[in-house]
Amino acid sequence: MIDLVWEREINPGKVSDLTLPLDRSADAYQAMDERRAITVLLSP
């Protein structure tokens, strides 16, 4: 899937339902564990 993102064939924002900065990756796992998010996009 990452190849499709890099080639701009898919938009990861349409796949992920939550975006957080990389330094909040623990919050991303917590959100998925609590079912507040299905997938999380971590941005640099």
MDAnalysis code that builds the backbone (N, CA, C; Angstrom):
import MDAnalysis as mda
import numpy as np

u = mda.Universe.empty(132, n_residues=44, atom_resindex=np.repeat(np.arange(44), 3), trajectory=True)
u.add_TopologyAttr("name", ["N", "CA", "C"] * 44)
u.add_TopologyAttr("resid", np.arange(1, 45))
u.add_TopologyAttr("resname", ["MET", "ILE", "ASP", "LEU", "VAL", "TRP", "GLU", "ARG", "GLU", "ILE", "ASN", "PRO", "GLY", "LYS", "VAL", "SER", "ASP", "LEU", "THR", "LEU", "PRO", "LEU", "ASP", "ARG", "SER", "ALA", "ASP", "ALA", "TYR", "GLN", "ALA", "MET", "ASP", "GLU", "ARG", "ARG", "ALA", "ILE", "THR", "VAL", "LEU", "LEU", "SER", "PRO"])
u.atoms.positions = np.array([
    [0.824, -1.186, 0.000],
    [0.000, 0.000, 0.000],
    [0.872, 1.254, 0.000],
    [2.019, 1.212, 0.675],
    [2.864, 2.405, 0.747],
    [3.324, 2.839, -0.642],
    [3.545, 1.873, -1.537],
    [3.941, 2.230, -2.902],
    [2.854, 3.053, -3.586],
    [1.612, 2.687, -3.365],
    [0.506, 3.437, -3.967],
    [0.421, 4.851, -3.409],
    [0.735, 5.007, -2.137],
    [0.742, 6.341, -1.532],
    [1.860, 7.175, -2.139],
    [3.073, 6.610, -2.199],
    [4.222, 7.345, -2.747],
    [4.005, 7.714, -4.207],
    [3.330, 6.846, -4.957],
    [3.049, 7.123, -6.367],
    [1.814, 7.999, -6.539],
    [1.227, 8.421, -5.424],
    [0.045, 9.283, -5.410],
    [-1.153, 8.664, -6.130],
    [-1.218, 7.328, -6.082],
    [-2.362, 6.642, -6.668],
    [-3.515, 6.538, -5.679],
    [-3.204, 6.590, -4.387],
    [-4.252, 6.635, -3.373],
    [-3.914, 7.727, -2.370],
    [-4.923, 8.233, -1.733],
    [-4.765, 9.271, -0.725],
    [-4.918, 8.617, 0.644],
    [-3.848, 8.592, 1.459],
    [-3.951, 7.918, 2.750],
    [-4.976, 8.546, 3.683],
    [-5.311, 9.801, 3.456],
    [-6.326, 10.451, 4.275],
    [-7.698, 9.824, 4.119],
    [-7.921, 9.167, 2.998],
    [-9.201, 8.504, 2.780],
    [-9.221, 7.118, 3.412],
    [-8.057, 6.617, 3.792],
    [-7.959, 5.310, 4.437],
    [-7.939, 5.472, 5.954],
    [-7.228, 6.481, 6.426],
    [-7.083, 6.716, 7.862],
    [-8.185, 7.640, 8.353],
    [-8.685, 7.358, 9.553],
    [-9.746, 8.204, 10.088],
    [-9.265, 9.100, 11.223],
    [-7.959, 9.086, 11.489],
    [-7.380, 9.969, 12.498],
    [-5.949, 10.268, 12.092],
    [-5.535, 11.515, 12.198],
    [-4.164, 11.914, 11.898],
    [-3.555, 12.541, 13.134],
    [-2.369, 12.064, 13.500],
    [-1.654, 12.583, 14.661],
    [-0.188, 12.774, 14.301],
    [0.504, 13.660, 15.010],
    [1.943, 13.782, 14.784],
    [2.663, 12.530, 15.294],
    [3.816, 12.266, 14.734],
    [4.579, 11.065, 15.063],
    [4.873, 10.946, 16.551],
    [5.097, 12.075, 17.209],
    [5.424, 12.016, 18.638],
    [4.221, 11.650, 19.511],
    [3.052, 11.486, 18.901],
    [1.860, 11.044, 19.647],
    [1.432, 9.639, 19.221],
    [2.407, 8.829, 18.818],
    [2.084, 7.479, 18.350],
    [1.422, 6.636, 19.446],
    [1.793, 6.859, 20.700],
    [1.140, 6.124, 21.792],
    [-0.351, 6.459, 21.848],
    [-0.693, 7.724, 21.595],
    [-2.107, 8.122, 21.562],
    [-2.833, 7.435, 20.406],
    [-2.121, 7.231, 19.307],
    [-2.716, 6.555, 18.158],
    [-3.099, 5.126, 18.522],
    [-2.187, 4.414, 19.173],
    [-2.490, 3.044, 19.594],
    [-3.640, 3.015, 20.592],
    [-3.676, 3.976, 21.480],
    [-4.756, 4.032, 22.465],
    [-6.098, 4.282, 21.779],
    [-6.116, 5.188, 20.802],
    [-7.357, 5.485, 20.080],
    [-7.867, 4.243, 19.350],
    [-6.947, 3.479, 18.748],
    [-7.372, 2.255, 18.065],
    [-7.842, 1.206, 19.071],
    [-7.165, 1.104, 20.200],
    [-7.555, 0.142, 21.234],
    [-8.937, 0.452, 21.797],
    [-9.236, 1.736, 21.948],
    [-10.531, 2.170, 22.482],
    [-11.602, 2.280, 21.399],
    [-11.265, 1.886, 20.183],
    [-12.183, 1.916, 19.035],
    [-12.649, 3.328, 18.679],
    [-11.810, 4.328, 19.001],
    [-12.104, 5.696, 18.568],
    [-11.545, 5.945, 17.177],
    [-10.666, 5.047, 16.708],
    [-10.085, 5.145, 15.375],
    [-9.887, 3.738, 14.829],
    [-10.035, 3.614, 13.515],
    [-9.774, 2.331, 12.872],
    [-8.312, 2.275, 12.440],
    [-7.875, 3.305, 11.734],
    [-6.469, 3.431, 11.350],
    [-6.029, 4.858, 11.619],
    [-4.760, 5.022, 11.919],
    [-4.220, 6.340, 12.243],
    [-3.060, 6.647, 11.312],
    [-3.077, 7.826, 10.736],
    [-1.970, 8.308, 9.920],
    [-1.067, 9.135, 10.819],
    [0.199, 8.720, 10.943],
    [1.171, 9.473, 11.740],
    [1.973, 10.353, 10.801],
    [1.989, 11.644, 11.079],
    [2.718, 12.587, 10.227],
    [4.000, 13.035, 10.923],
    [5.043, 13.294, 10.121],
    [6.327, 13.722, 10.712],
    [6.254, 15.081, 11.368],
])
